Amino acid sequence: MKERAEKLESWRKKEKLKEQKKAEHKELLRKKSGMWVAESELDDKILEAIGRTTPL
């Protein structure tokens, strides 16, 4: 029974860690979404990106 309790505790810790990582990922994505380009600036950003290309 002791071994089973240890396995259960280990599983719970792993699940909690997975949930924390998911939450961190969602938070990071939410923060990055604020950095998206506004539609009015999109043409300028595209032209700027095309102008800054480097040949291979």
N, CA, C and O atoms as a Tripos MOL2 file, in Angstrom:
@<TRIPOS>MOLECULE
protein
  224   223    56     0     0
PROTEIN
NO_CHARGES

@<TRIPOS>ATOM
      1 N           0.8230   -1.2030    0.0000 N.3       1 MET1
      2 CA          0.0000    0.0000    0.0000 C.3       1 MET1
      3 C           0.8610    1.2580    0.0000 C.2       1 MET1
      4 O           0.4990    2.2730   -0.5950 O.2       1 MET1
      5 N           2.0070    1.1750    0.6770 N.am      2 LYS2
      6 CA          2.8770    2.3500    0.7570 C.3       2 LYS2
      7 C           3.3880    2.7260   -0.6360 C.2       2 LYS2
      8 O           3.4330    3.9020   -0.9980 O.2       2 LYS2
      9 N           3.7690    1.7110   -1.4070 N.am      3 GLU3
     10 CA          4.2810    1.9550   -2.7580 C.3       3 GLU3
     11 C           3.1990    2.5830   -3.6400 C.2       3 GLU3
     12 O           3.4710    3.4780   -4.4410 O.2       3 GLU3
     13 N           1.9940    2.1030   -3.4780 N.am      4 ARG4
     14 CA          0.8840    2.6440   -4.2640 C.3       4 ARG4
     15 C           0.6300    4.1100   -3.9050 C.2       4 ARG4
     16 O           0.3630    4.9270   -4.7860 O.2       4 ARG4
     17 N           0.7100    4.4370   -2.6440 N.am      5 ALA5
     18 CA          0.5220    5.8230   -2.2020 C.3       5 ALA5
     19 C           1.6270    6.7130   -2.7660 C.2       5 ALA5
     20 O           1.3670    7.8510   -3.1570 O.2       5 ALA5
     21 N           2.8480    6.2050   -2.8110 N.am      6 GLU6
     22 CA          3.9680    6.9680   -3.3640 C.3       6 GLU6
     23 C           3.7660    7.2120   -4.8610 C.2       6 GLU6
     24 O           4.0310    8.3060   -5.3610 O.2       6 GLU6
     25 N           3.2950    6.1870   -5.5680 N.am      7 LYS7
     26 CA          3.0320    6.3340   -6.9980 C.3       7 LYS7
     27 C           1.9280    7.3590   -7.2420 C.2       7 LYS7
     28 O           2.0110    8.1710   -8.1630 O.2       7 LYS7
     29 N           0.9000    7.3100   -6.4070 N.am      8 LEU8
     30 CA         -0.1990    8.2540   -6.5420 C.3       8 LEU8
     31 C           0.2840    9.6770   -6.2960 C.2       8 LEU8
     32 O          -0.0810   10.5970   -7.0280 O.2       8 LEU8
     33 N           1.0920    9.8560   -5.2810 N.am      9 GLU9
     34 CA          1.6350   11.1810   -4.9720 C.3       9 GLU9
     35 C           2.5240   11.6730   -6.1160 C.2       9 GLU9
     36 O           2.4680   12.8440   -6.4880 O.2       9 GLU9
     37 N           3.3340   10.7890   -6.6640 N.am     10 SER10
     38 CA          4.1960   11.1400   -7.7940 C.3      10 SER10
     39 C           3.3510   11.5530   -8.9950 C.2      10 SER10
     40 O           3.6530   12.5400   -9.6670 O.2      10 SER10
     41 N           2.2960   10.7950   -9.2590 N.am     11 TRP11
     42 CA          1.4080   11.1050  -10.3750 C.3      11 TRP11
     43 C           0.7520   12.4690  -10.1770 C.2      11 TRP11
     44 O           0.6510   13.2560  -11.1180 O.2      11 TRP11
     45 N           0.3090   12.7450   -8.9590 N.am     12 ARG12
     46 CA         -0.3230   14.0380   -8.6630 C.3      12 ARG12
     47 C           0.6500   15.1930   -8.8960 C.2      12 ARG12
     48 O           0.2710   16.2320   -9.4370 O.2      12 ARG12
     49 N           1.8910   15.0070   -8.4880 N.am     13 LYS13
     50 CA          2.8970   16.0540   -8.6920 C.3      13 LYS13
     51 C           3.1210   16.2930  -10.1840 C.2      13 LYS13
     52 O           3.2210   17.4380  -10.6260 O.2      13 LYS13
     53 N           3.1990   15.2090  -10.9540 N.am     14 LYS14
     54 CA          3.4000   15.3330  -12.4010 C.3      14 LYS14
     55 C           2.2260   16.0480  -13.0580 C.2      14 LYS14
     56 O           2.4190   16.9050  -13.9190 O.2      14 LYS14
     57 N           1.0160   15.6960  -12.6540 N.am     15 GLU15
     58 CA         -0.1720   16.3390  -13.2120 C.3      15 GLU15
     59 C          -0.2060   17.8230  -12.8560 C.2      15 GLU15
     60 O          -0.5640   18.6590  -13.6850 O.2      15 GLU15
     61 N           0.1640   18.1400  -11.6320 N.am     16 LYS16
     62 CA          0.1870   19.5370  -11.2030 C.3      16 LYS16
     63 C           1.2170   20.3210  -12.0140 C.2      16 LYS16
     64 O           0.9620   21.4590  -12.4090 O.2      16 LYS16
     65 N           2.3700   19.7200  -12.2610 N.am     17 LEU17
     66 CA          3.4150   20.3590  -13.0580 C.3      17 LEU17
     67 C           2.9320   20.5930  -14.4920 C.2      17 LEU17
     68 O           3.1910   21.6470  -15.0740 O.2      17 LEU17
     69 N           2.2270   19.6020  -15.0600 N.am     18 LYS18
     70 CA          1.6770   19.7630  -16.4100 C.3      18 LYS18
     71 C           0.7110   20.9380  -16.4610 C.2      18 LYS18
     72 O           0.7520   21.7430  -17.3920 O.2      18 LYS18
     73 N          -0.1560   21.0370  -15.4640 N.am     19 GLU19
     74 CA         -1.1280   22.1300  -15.4190 C.3      19 GLU19
     75 C          -0.4310   23.4790  -15.2920 C.2      19 GLU19
     76 O          -0.8520   24.4550  -15.9120 O.2      19 GLU19
     77 N           0.6270   23.5410  -14.4960 N.am     20 GLN20
     78 CA          1.3780   24.7850  -14.3450 C.3      20 GLN20
     79 C           2.0140   25.1900  -15.6690 C.2      20 GLN20
     80 O           1.9890   26.3640  -16.0410 O.2      20 GLN20
     81 N           2.5850   24.2200  -16.3790 N.am     21 LYS21
     82 CA          3.2130   24.5160  -17.6670 C.3      21 LYS21
     83 C           2.1770   25.0040  -18.6770 C.2      21 LYS21
     84 O           2.4420   25.9270  -19.4480 O.2      21 LYS21
     85 N           0.9960   24.3820  -18.6710 N.am     22 LYS22
     86 CA         -0.0680   24.8250  -19.5680 C.3      22 LYS22
     87 C          -0.4650   26.2600  -19.2510 C.2      22 LYS22
     88 O          -0.6480   27.0740  -20.1550 O.2      22 LYS22
     89 N          -0.5970   26.5650  -17.9670 N.am     23 ALA23
     90 CA         -0.9850   27.9150  -17.5520 C.3      23 ALA23
     91 C           0.0880   28.9280  -17.9510 C.2      23 ALA23
     92 O          -0.2350   30.0230  -18.4100 O.2      23 ALA23
     93 N           1.3560   28.5710  -17.7780 N.am     24 GLU24
     94 CA          2.4490   29.4620  -18.1720 C.3      24 GLU24
     95 C           2.4280   29.7010  -19.6820 C.2      24 GLU24
     96 O           2.6280   30.8240  -20.1450 O.2      24 GLU24
     97 N           2.1860   28.6400  -20.4360 N.am     25 HIS25
     98 CA          2.1390   28.7580  -21.8940 C.3      25 HIS25
     99 C           0.9910   29.6780  -22.3210 C.2      25 HIS25
    100 O           1.1630   30.5260  -23.1960 O.2      25 HIS25
    101 N          -0.1730   29.5050  -21.7030 N.am     26 LYS26
    102 CA         -1.3160   30.3600  -22.0300 C.3      26 LYS26
    103 C          -1.0250   31.8110  -21.6890 C.2      26 LYS26
    104 O          -1.3810   32.7110  -22.4480 O.2      26 LYS26
    105 N          -0.3830   32.0430  -20.5540 N.am     27 GLU27
    106 CA         -0.0540   33.4060  -20.1420 C.3      27 GLU27
    107 C           0.9450   34.0330  -21.1190 C.2      27 GLU27
    108 O           0.8040   35.1980  -21.4900 O.2      27 GLU27
    109 N           1.9470   33.2640  -21.5310 N.am     28 LEU28
    110 CA          2.9320   33.7600  -22.4890 C.3      28 LEU28
    111 C           2.2640   34.0940  -23.8220 C.2      28 LEU28
    112 O           2.5500   35.1290  -24.4240 O.2      28 LEU28
    113 N           1.3850   33.2210  -24.2710 N.am     29 LEU29
    114 CA          0.6650   33.4610  -25.5180 C.3      29 LEU29
    115 C          -0.1990   34.7120  -25.4000 C.2      29 LEU29
    116 O          -0.2820   35.5010  -26.3410 O.2      29 LEU29
    117 N          -0.8340   34.8940  -24.2650 N.am     30 ARG30
    118 CA         -1.6690   36.0740  -24.0450 C.3      30 ARG30
    119 C          -0.8290   37.3470  -24.1010 C.2      30 ARG30
    120 O          -1.2480   38.3540  -24.6700 O.2      30 ARG30
    121 N           0.3620   37.2900  -23.5020 N.am     31 LYS31
    122 CA          1.2490   38.4580  -23.5240 C.3      31 LYS31
    123 C           1.7420   38.7450  -24.9380 C.2      31 LYS31
    124 O           1.8140   39.9020  -25.3530 O.2      31 LYS31
    125 N           2.0810   37.6910  -25.6750 N.am     32 LYS32
    126 CA          2.5730   37.8710  -27.0410 C.3      32 LYS32
    127 C           1.4810   38.3870  -27.9640 C.2      32 LYS32
    128 O           1.7610   39.1240  -28.9090 O.2      32 LYS32
    129 N           0.2450   38.0070  -27.6960 N.am     33 SER33
    130 CA         -0.8450   38.4390  -28.5770 C.3      33 SER33
    131 C          -1.0070   39.9510  -28.5370 C.2      33 SER33
    132 O          -1.5260   40.5390  -29.4860 O.2      33 SER33
    133 N          -0.5770   40.5820  -27.4700 N.am     34 GLY34
    134 CA         -0.6190   42.0350  -27.3830 C.3      34 GLY34
    135 C           0.4020   42.6920  -28.2950 C.2      34 GLY34
    136 O           0.3370   43.8970  -28.5360 O.2      34 GLY34
    137 N           1.3420   41.9090  -28.8010 N.am     35 MET35
    138 CA          2.3950   42.4360  -29.6580 C.3      35 MET35
    139 C           2.0330   42.3060  -31.1400 C.2      35 MET35
    140 O           2.8220   42.6980  -31.9990 O.2      35 MET35
    141 N           0.8790   41.7750  -31.4460 N.am     36 TRP36
    142 CA          0.4860   41.5990  -32.8360 C.3      36 TRP36
    143 C           0.3490   42.9520  -33.5160 C.2      36 TRP36
    144 O           0.0740   43.9600  -32.8650 O.2      36 TRP36
    145 N           0.5390   42.9640  -34.8020 N.am     37 VAL37
    146 CA          0.5390   44.2030  -35.5770 C.3      37 VAL37
    147 C          -0.9010   44.6150  -35.9000 C.2      37 VAL37
    148 O          -1.7330   43.7910  -36.2790 O.2      37 VAL37
    149 N          -1.1630   45.8910  -35.7420 N.am     38 ALA38
    150 CA         -2.4800   46.4200  -36.1000 C.3      38 ALA38
    151 C          -2.6400   46.3780  -37.6140 C.2      38 ALA38
    152 O          -1.6570   46.4630  -38.3500 O.2      38 ALA38
    153 N          -3.8690   46.2470  -38.0710 N.am     39 GLU39
    154 CA         -4.1210   46.1330  -39.5050 C.3      39 GLU39
    155 C          -3.6340   47.3560  -40.2690 C.2      39 GLU39
    156 O          -3.1760   47.2390  -41.4060 O.2      39 GLU39
    157 N          -3.7300   48.5130  -39.6570 N.am     40 SER40
    158 CA         -3.2930   49.7410  -40.3280 C.3      40 SER40
    159 C          -1.7820   49.7730  -40.5460 C.2      40 SER40
    160 O          -1.3030   50.4290  -41.4720 O.2      40 SER40
    161 N          -1.0410   49.0790  -39.7120 N.am     41 GLU41
    162 CA          0.4220   49.0620  -39.8290 C.3      41 GLU41
    163 C           0.9290   47.8500  -40.6090 C.2      41 GLU41
    164 O           2.1300   47.7220  -40.8490 O.2      41 GLU41
    165 N           0.0310   46.9770  -40.9980 N.am     42 LEU42
    166 CA          0.4240   45.7120  -41.6120 C.3      42 LEU42
    167 C           1.2110   45.9030  -42.9060 C.2      42 LEU42
    168 O           2.2480   45.2680  -43.0950 O.2      42 LEU42
    169 N           0.7320   46.7700  -43.7980 N.am     43 ASP43
    170 CA          1.4330   46.9970  -45.0690 C.3      43 ASP43
    171 C           2.8510   47.5010  -44.8330 C.2      43 ASP43
    172 O           3.7930   47.0350  -45.4740 O.2      43 ASP43
    173 N           3.0050   48.4450  -43.9230 N.am     44 ASP44
    174 CA          4.3370   48.9800  -43.6230 C.3      44 ASP44
    175 C           5.2590   47.8910  -43.0900 C.2      44 ASP44
    176 O           6.4280   47.8210  -43.4690 O.2      44 ASP44
    177 N           4.7370   47.0470  -42.2140 N.am     45 LYS45
    178 CA          5.5510   45.9780  -41.6270 C.3      45 LYS45
    179 C           5.9570   44.9540  -42.6840 C.2      45 LYS45
    180 O           7.0850   44.4620  -42.6710 O.2      45 LYS45
    181 N           5.0470   44.6350  -43.5940 N.am     46 ILE46
    182 CA          5.3600   43.6710  -44.6580 C.3      46 ILE46
    183 C           6.4500   44.2250  -45.5640 C.2      46 ILE46
    184 O           7.4110   43.5240  -45.8820 O.2      46 ILE46
    185 N           6.3060   45.4760  -45.9790 N.am     47 LEU47
    186 CA          7.3130   46.0880  -46.8480 C.3      47 LEU47
    187 C           8.6610   46.1880  -46.1340 C.2      47 LEU47
    188 O           9.7100   45.9930  -46.7480 O.2      47 LEU47
    189 N           8.6280   46.4840  -44.8660 N.am     48 GLU48
    190 CA          9.8650   46.5660  -44.0780 C.3      48 GLU48
    191 C          10.5410   45.1950  -44.0040 C.2      48 GLU48
    192 O          11.7630   45.0950  -44.1180 O.2      48 GLU48
    193 N           9.7530   44.1530  -43.8150 N.am     49 ALA49
    194 CA         10.3020   42.7990  -43.7450 C.3      49 ALA49
    195 C          10.8820   42.3730  -45.0930 C.2      49 ALA49
    196 O          11.9280   41.7260  -45.1400 O.2      49 ALA49
    197 N          10.2140   42.7300  -46.1790 N.am     50 ILE50
    198 CA         10.7120   42.3870  -47.5150 C.3      50 ILE50
    199 C          12.0220   43.1190  -47.7860 C.2      50 ILE50
    200 O          12.9430   42.5500  -48.3730 O.2      50 ILE50
    201 N          12.1060   44.3530  -47.3700 N.am     51 GLY51
    202 CA         13.3110   45.1480  -47.5980 C.3      51 GLY51
    203 C          14.5040   44.6700  -46.7950 C.2      51 GLY51
    204 O          15.6460   44.9250  -47.1780 O.2      51 GLY51
    205 N          14.2630   43.9850  -45.6950 N.am     52 ARG52
    206 CA         15.3580   43.5470  -44.8310 C.3      52 ARG52
    207 C          15.7580   42.0910  -45.0560 C.2      52 ARG52
    208 O          16.3820   41.4830  -44.1860 O.2      52 ARG52
    209 N          15.4140   41.5340  -46.1900 N.am     53 THR53
    210 CA         15.7840   40.1410  -46.4440 C.3      53 THR53
    211 C          17.2750   40.0360  -46.7360 C.2      53 THR53
    212 O          17.8880   40.9660  -47.2620 O.2      53 THR53
    213 N          17.8370   38.9070  -46.3910 N.am     54 THR54
    214 CA         19.2590   38.6780  -46.6660 C.3      54 THR54
    215 C          19.3870   37.4850  -47.6030 C.2      54 THR54
    216 O          18.7980   36.4340  -47.3480 O.2      54 THR54
    217 N          20.1480   37.6300  -48.6830 N.am     55 PRO55
    218 CA         20.3160   36.5040  -49.6100 C.3      55 PRO55
    219 C          21.1520   35.3950  -48.9670 C.2      55 PRO55
    220 O          22.0510   35.6510  -48.1660 O.2      55 PRO55
    221 N          20.8320   34.1860  -49.3360 N.am     56 LEU56
    222 CA         21.5650   33.0410  -48.7840 C.3      56 LEU56
    223 C          22.8010   32.7340  -49.5800 C.2      56 LEU56
    224 O          23.5310   31.8000  -49.2510 O.2      56 LEU56
@<TRIPOS>BOND
     1     1     2 1
     2     2     3 1
     3     3     4 2
     4     3     5 am
     5     5     6 1
     6     6     7 1
     7     7     8 2
     8     7     9 am
     9     9    10 1
    10    10    11 1
    11    11    12 2
    12    11    13 am
    13    13    14 1
    14    14    15 1
    15    15    16 2
    16    15    17 am
    17    17    18 1
    18    18    19 1
    19    19    20 2
    20    19    21 am
    21    21    22 1
    22    22    23 1
    23    23    24 2
    24    23    25 am
    25    25    26 1
    26    26    27 1
    27    27    28 2
    28    27    29 am
    29    29    30 1
    30    30    31 1
    31    31    32 2
    32    31    33 am
    33    33    34 1
    34    34    35 1
    35    35    36 2
    36    35    37 am
    37    37    38 1
    38    38    39 1
    39    39    40 2
    40    39    41 am
    41    41    42 1
    42    42    43 1
    43    43    44 2
    44    43    45 am
    45    45    46 1
    46    46    47 1
    47    47    48 2
    48    47    49 am
    49    49    50 1
    50    50    51 1
    51    51    52 2
    52    51    53 am
    53    53    54 1
    54    54    55 1
    55    55    56 2
    56    55    57 am
    57    57    58 1
    58    58    59 1
    59    59    60 2
    60    59    61 am
    61    61    62 1
    62    62    63 1
    63    63    64 2
    64    63    65 am
    65    65    66 1
    66    66    67 1
    67    67    68 2
    68    67    69 am
    69    69    70 1
    70    70    71 1
    71    71    72 2
    72    71    73 am
    73    73    74 1
    74    74    75 1
    75    75    76 2
    76    75    77 am
    77    77    78 1
    78    78    79 1
    79    79    80 2
    80    79    81 am
    81    81    82 1
    82    82    83 1
    83    83    84 2
    84    83    85 am
    85    85    86 1
    86    86    87 1
    87    87    88 2
    88    87    89 am
    89    89    90 1
    90    90    91 1
    91    91    92 2
    92    91    93 am
    93    93    94 1
    94    94    95 1
    95    95    96 2
    96    95    97 am
    97    97    98 1
    98    98    99 1
    99    99   100 2
   100    99   101 am
   101   101   102 1
   102   102   103 1
   103   103   104 2
   104   103   105 am
   105   105   106 1
   106   106   107 1
   107   107   108 2
   108   107   109 am
   109   109   110 1
   110   110   111 1
   111   111   112 2
   112   111   113 am
   113   113   114 1
   114   114   115 1
   115   115   116 2
   116   115   117 am
   117   117   118 1
   118   118   119 1
   119   119   120 2
   120   119   121 am
   121   121   122 1
   122   122   123 1
   123   123   124 2
   124   123   125 am
   125   125   126 1
   126   126   127 1
   127   127   128 2
   128   127   129 am
   129   129   130 1
   130   130   131 1
   131   131   132 2
   132   131   133 am
   133   133   134 1
   134   134   135 1
   135   135   136 2
   136   135   137 am
   137   137   138 1
   138   138   139 1
   139   139   140 2
   140   139   141 am
   141   141   142 1
   142   142   143 1
   143   143   144 2
   144   143   145 am
   145   145   146 1
   146   146   147 1
   147   147   148 2
   148   147   149 am
   149   149   150 1
   150   150   151 1
   151   151   152 2
   152   151   153 am
   153   153   154 1
   154   154   155 1
   155   155   156 2
   156   155   157 am
   157   157   158 1
   158   158   159 1
   159   159   160 2
   160   159   161 am
   161   161   162 1
   162   162   163 1
   163   163   164 2
   164   163   165 am
   165   165   166 1
   166   166   167 1
   167   167   168 2
   168   167   169 am
   169   169   170 1
   170   170   171 1
   171   171   172 2
   172   171   173 am
   173   173   174 1
   174   174   175 1
   175   175   176 2
   176   175   177 am
   177   177   178 1
   178   178   179 1
   179   179   180 2
   180   179   181 am
   181   181   182 1
   182   182   183 1
   183   183   184 2
   184   183   185 am
   185   185   186 1
   186   186   187 1
   187   187   188 2
   188   187   189 am
   189   189   190 1
   190   190   191 1
   191   191   192 2
   192   191   193 am
   193   193   194 1
   194   194   195 1
   195   195   196 2
   196   195   197 am
   197   197   198 1
   198   198   199 1
   199   199   200 2
   200   199   201 am
   201   201   202 1
   202   202   203 1
   203   203   204 2
   204   203   205 am
   205   205   206 1
   206   206   207 1
   207   207   208 2
   208   207   209 am
   209   209   210 1
   210   210   211 1
   211   211   212 2
   212   211   213 am
   213   213   214 1
   214   214   215 1
   215   215   216 2
   216   215   217 am
   217   217   218 1
   218   218   219 1
   219   219   220 2
   220   219   221 am
   221   221   222 1
   222   222   223 1
   223   223   224 2
@<TRIPOS>SUBSTRUCTURE
     1 MET1         2 RESIDUE 1 A MET
     2 LYS2         6 RESIDUE 1 A LYS
     3 GLU3        10 RESIDUE 1 A GLU
     4 ARG4        14 RESIDUE 1 A ARG
     5 ALA5        18 RESIDUE 1 A ALA
     6 GLU6        22 RESIDUE 1 A GLU
     7 LYS7        26 RESIDUE 1 A LYS
     8 LEU8        30 RESIDUE 1 A LEU
     9 GLU9        34 RESIDUE 1 A GLU
    10 SER10       38 RESIDUE 1 A SER
    11 TRP11       42 RESIDUE 1 A TRP
    12 ARG12       46 RESIDUE 1 A ARG
    13 LYS13       50 RESIDUE 1 A LYS
    14 LYS14       54 RESIDUE 1 A LYS
    15 GLU15       58 RESIDUE 1 A GLU
    16 LYS16       62 RESIDUE 1 A LYS
    17 LEU17       66 RESIDUE 1 A LEU
    18 LYS18       70 RESIDUE 1 A LYS
    19 GLU19       74 RESIDUE 1 A GLU
    20 GLN20       78 RESIDUE 1 A GLN
    21 LYS21       82 RESIDUE 1 A LYS
    22 LYS22       86 RESIDUE 1 A LYS
    23 ALA23       90 RESIDUE 1 A ALA
    24 GLU24       94 RESIDUE 1 A GLU
    25 HIS25       98 RESIDUE 1 A HIS
    26 LYS26      102 RESIDUE 1 A LYS
    27 GLU27      106 RESIDUE 1 A GLU
    28 LEU28      110 RESIDUE 1 A LEU
    29 LEU29      114 RESIDUE 1 A LEU
    30 ARG30      118 RESIDUE 1 A ARG
    31 LYS31      122 RESIDUE 1 A LYS
    32 LYS32      126 RESIDUE 1 A LYS
    33 SER33      130 RESIDUE 1 A SER
    34 GLY34      134 RESIDUE 1 A GLY
    35 MET35      138 RESIDUE 1 A MET
    36 TRP36      142 RESIDUE 1 A TRP
    37 VAL37      146 RESIDUE 1 A VAL
    38 ALA38      150 RESIDUE 1 A ALA
    39 GLU39      154 RESIDUE 1 A GLU
    40 SER40      158 RESIDUE 1 A SER
    41 GLU41      162 RESIDUE 1 A GLU
    42 LEU42      166 RESIDUE 1 A LEU
    43 ASP43      170 RESIDUE 1 A ASP
    44 ASP44      174 RESIDUE 1 A ASP
    45 LYS45      178 RESIDUE 1 A LYS
    46 ILE46      182 RESIDUE 1 A ILE
    47 LEU47      186 RESIDUE 1 A LEU
    48 GLU48      190 RESIDUE 1 A GLU
    49 ALA49      194 RESIDUE 1 A ALA
    50 ILE50      198 RESIDUE 1 A ILE
    51 GLY51      202 RESIDUE 1 A GLY
    52 ARG52      206 RESIDUE 1 A ARG
    53 THR53      210 RESIDUE 1 A THR
    54 THR54      214 RESIDUE 1 A THR
    55 PRO55      218 RESIDUE 1 A PRO
    56 LEU56      222 RESIDUE 1 A LEU
